[in-house]
Amino acid sequence: MKAIVYDRYGPPGVLGIEEVARAAPRDDELLVRVRATTVNRLDCHTREANRSNGRVISGVSRLVSGIRRPRQRILGTEFAGEVAAAGPAVTRFGAGDRVFGNTGLRFGCHAEFTCIAETARVAPMPSGVGFEEAAAATDGALNALWCLRLAGPLKGRRILVYGASGAIGTAAVQLAKHFGAEVTAVCGPKGVEVVTAIGADRVIDYTKEDFTSDRDGYFSVFDAVGKESFAHCRSLIEPGGTYLATDGFRNLLLGLWTARLGDRKVMFKLPPRYTQQDVVLIGELMEAGSYRPVIDRAYPIEDVVEATRYVETQQKIGNVVLAVRGG
Ligand SMILES: NC(=O)c1ccc[n+]([C@@H]2O[C@H](COP(=O)([O-])OP(=O)(O)OC[C@H]3O[C@@H](n4cnc5c(N)ncnc54)[C@H](OP(=O)(O)O)[C@@H]3O)[C@@H](O)[C@H]2O)c1
């Protein structure tokens, strides 16, 4: 099968297309013919061994992915496609089923075929949804779901999503609305139209307005892009409320600290625990029209280097998809 591979950590140019042995499913696994996948932040961070996040984080990243070189040569965590074969112990999926999901740190989706256990993060594709949309459905939404659940029940609560135009942000806006929250979204000027269209009650363009001058309190402030700080947002959060973080070692420490002291808590729990039920829920929400992933650009998988460079501008709106034509 054709796959995008890399054998050393580095810039997007380390990625190349190669003919490799086809993935072989274990007894409890599905072999999925991949029709679409994505390039997301996890792919980018892993490919460069998190060098941009400092030596300590880079060291941890190499412990997970391979000290000197990557153990898993094929990146890509999100997929949508058809089951090409199923191991003998698989009972709930069969050849030809359309499925989507997320392989997480096992990666392997930047290829014509990938394998995933039937009990892992895989679910039937929702009806009326194409492969490219389904492929982009999980990364941002799983992260957003994990964070929003840490905040507690959101019905009738006010939440502010900072970085609302990213993969996590666009999912967070829609999911918070689904959970009954009143959502204020903060993004740059080019995100305003999309973020309004996906249902934010109020959109603040951070180039025109200082969102921290808002005098109405929020039950939660969700930094969906890892660019804000608890200290800067603290005055916006009601007593008993939470600051939801997606990134930053500092937030881990603040999480421990504020769990014991103070009346506003920083919530940042690693590793996130995403389940198959979460993917099933995402499929149901898509089918019900409550959640649709935002797709900024789609590239043929052969253009993975260009797609990756675009993702690394940190300017994408929602998600970047790779279409896989072969198989
Ligand atoms: N997705 C993952 O796999 C993953 C895994 C672990 C951690 N994370 C972390 O989660 C965070 C979000 O990931 P993501 O994939 O959702 O990001 P993303 O999609 O790459 O975010 C891009 C968006 O963020 C906006 N943005 C950039 N700088 C900003 C700023 N200073 N203030 C507000 N918005 C800004 C950009 O629009 P404007 O420039 O117009 O504002 C753009 O629309 C990142 O910190 C990432 O490291 C992600």
The ligand as an SDF file (V2000), in Angstrom:
LIG
                    3D

 48 52  0  0  0  0  0  0  0  0999 V2000
   -5.3880   18.8630   18.0370 N   0  0  0  0  0  0  0  0  0  0  0  0
   -4.5210   18.0900   18.7160 C   0  0  0  0  0  0  0  0  0  0  0  0
   -4.2180   16.9740   18.3730 O   0  0  0  0  0  0  0  0  0  0  0  0
   -3.9000   18.5980   19.9660 C   0  0  0  0  0  0  0  0  0  0  0  0
   -3.3040   17.7100   20.8280 C   0  0  0  0  0  0  0  0  0  0  0  0
   -2.7500   18.2170   21.9900 C   0  0  0  0  0  0  0  0  0  0  0  0
   -2.7650   19.5590   22.2400 C   0  0  0  0  0  0  0  0  0  0  0  0
   -3.3380   20.3740   21.3380 N   0  0  0  0  0  0  0  0  0  0  0  0
   -3.2980   21.7780   21.6030 C   0  0  0  0  0  0  0  0  0  0  0  0
   -4.5940   22.3050   21.5250 O   0  0  0  0  0  0  0  0  0  0  0  0
   -4.5090   23.6230   21.0050 C   0  0  0  0  0  0  0  0  0  0  0  0
   -5.4470   23.8170   19.8550 C   0  0  0  0  0  0  0  0  0  0  0  0
   -5.2320   22.8570   18.8360 O   0  0  0  0  0  0  0  0  0  0  0  0
   -6.0410   22.9760   17.4710 P   0  0  0  0  0  0  0  0  0  0  0  0
   -5.6520   21.7920   16.6480 O   0  0  0  0  0  0  0  0  0  0  0  0
   -7.4800   23.2080   17.7460 O   0  0  0  0  0  0  0  0  0  0  0  0
   -5.4160   24.3200   16.8850 O   0  0  0  0  0  0  0  0  0  0  0  0
   -5.5440   24.9110   15.4300 P   0  0  0  0  0  0  0  0  0  0  0  0
   -6.7410   24.3480   14.7390 O   0  0  0  0  0  0  0  0  0  0  0  0
   -4.2290   24.7620   14.7460 O   0  0  0  0  0  0  0  0  0  0  0  0
   -5.7790   26.4580   15.7310 O   0  0  0  0  0  0  0  0  0  0  0  0
   -5.7010   27.3430   14.6760 C   0  0  0  0  0  0  0  0  0  0  0  0
   -6.6140   28.5120   14.9400 C   0  0  0  0  0  0  0  0  0  0  0  0
   -6.1930   29.1900   16.1000 O   0  0  0  0  0  0  0  0  0  0  0  0
   -6.3250   30.5920   15.9020 C   0  0  0  0  0  0  0  0  0  0  0  0
   -5.3010   31.2900   16.6320 N   0  0  0  0  0  0  0  0  0  0  0  0
   -3.9690   31.2860   16.4100 C   0  0  0  0  0  0  0  0  0  0  0  0
   -3.3390   32.0760   17.2940 N   0  0  0  0  0  0  0  0  0  0  0  0
   -4.3130   32.5800   18.0920 C   0  0  0  0  0  0  0  0  0  0  0  0
   -4.3180   33.4640   19.1980 C   0  0  0  0  0  0  0  0  0  0  0  0
   -3.1970   33.9880   19.6900 N   0  0  0  0  0  0  0  0  0  0  0  0
   -5.5060   33.7600   19.7660 N   0  0  0  0  0  0  0  0  0  0  0  0
   -6.6560   33.2320   19.3150 C   0  0  0  0  0  0  0  0  0  0  0  0
   -6.7150   32.3940   18.2700 N   0  0  0  0  0  0  0  0  0  0  0  0
   -5.5570   32.0890   17.6750 C   0  0  0  0  0  0  0  0  0  0  0  0
   -6.1420   30.7980   14.4220 C   0  0  0  0  0  0  0  0  0  0  0  0
   -6.9210   31.8780   13.9290 O   0  0  0  0  0  0  0  0  0  0  0  0
   -6.4550   33.3990   14.1150 P   0  0  0  0  0  0  0  0  0  0  0  0
   -4.9640   33.4350   13.8890 O   0  0  0  0  0  0  0  0  0  0  0  0
   -7.2230   34.1640   13.1100 O   0  0  0  0  0  0  0  0  0  0  0  0
   -6.8200   33.7570   15.4980 O   0  0  0  0  0  0  0  0  0  0  0  0
   -6.6540   29.4930   13.8170 C   0  0  0  0  0  0  0  0  0  0  0  0
   -7.9860   29.5990   13.3600 O   0  0  0  0  0  0  0  0  0  0  0  0
   -3.0670   23.8410   20.6250 C   0  0  0  0  0  0  0  0  0  0  0  0
   -2.4550   24.5180   21.6880 O   0  0  0  0  0  0  0  0  0  0  0  0
   -2.5110   22.4780   20.5240 C   0  0  0  0  0  0  0  0  0  0  0  0
   -1.1250   22.4280   20.7780 O   0  0  0  0  0  0  0  0  0  0  0  0
   -3.9260   19.9370   20.2140 C   0  0  0  0  0  0  0  0  0  0  0  0
  1  2  1  0
  2  3  2  0
  2  4  1  0
  4  5  1  0
  4 48  2  0
  5  6  2  0
  6  7  1  0
  7  8  2  0
  8  9  1  0
  8 48  1  0
  9 10  1  0
  9 46  1  0
 10 11  1  0
 11 12  1  0
 11 44  1  0
 12 13  1  0
 13 14  1  0
 14 15  2  0
 14 16  1  0
 14 17  1  0
 17 18  1  0
 18 19  2  0
 18 20  1  0
 18 21  1  0
 21 22  1  0
 22 23  1  0
 23 24  1  0
 23 42  1  0
 24 25  1  0
 25 26  1  0
 25 36  1  0
 26 27  1  0
 26 35  1  0
 27 28  2  0
 28 29  1  0
 29 30  1  0
 29 35  2  0
 30 31  1  0
 30 32  2  0
 32 33  1  0
 33 34  2  0
 34 35  1  0
 36 37  1  0
 36 42  1  0
 37 38  1  0
 38 39  2  0
 38 40  1  0
 38 41  1  0
 42 43  1  0
 44 45  1  0
 44 46  1  0
 46 47  1  0
M  CHG  2   8   1  16  -1
M  END
$$$$
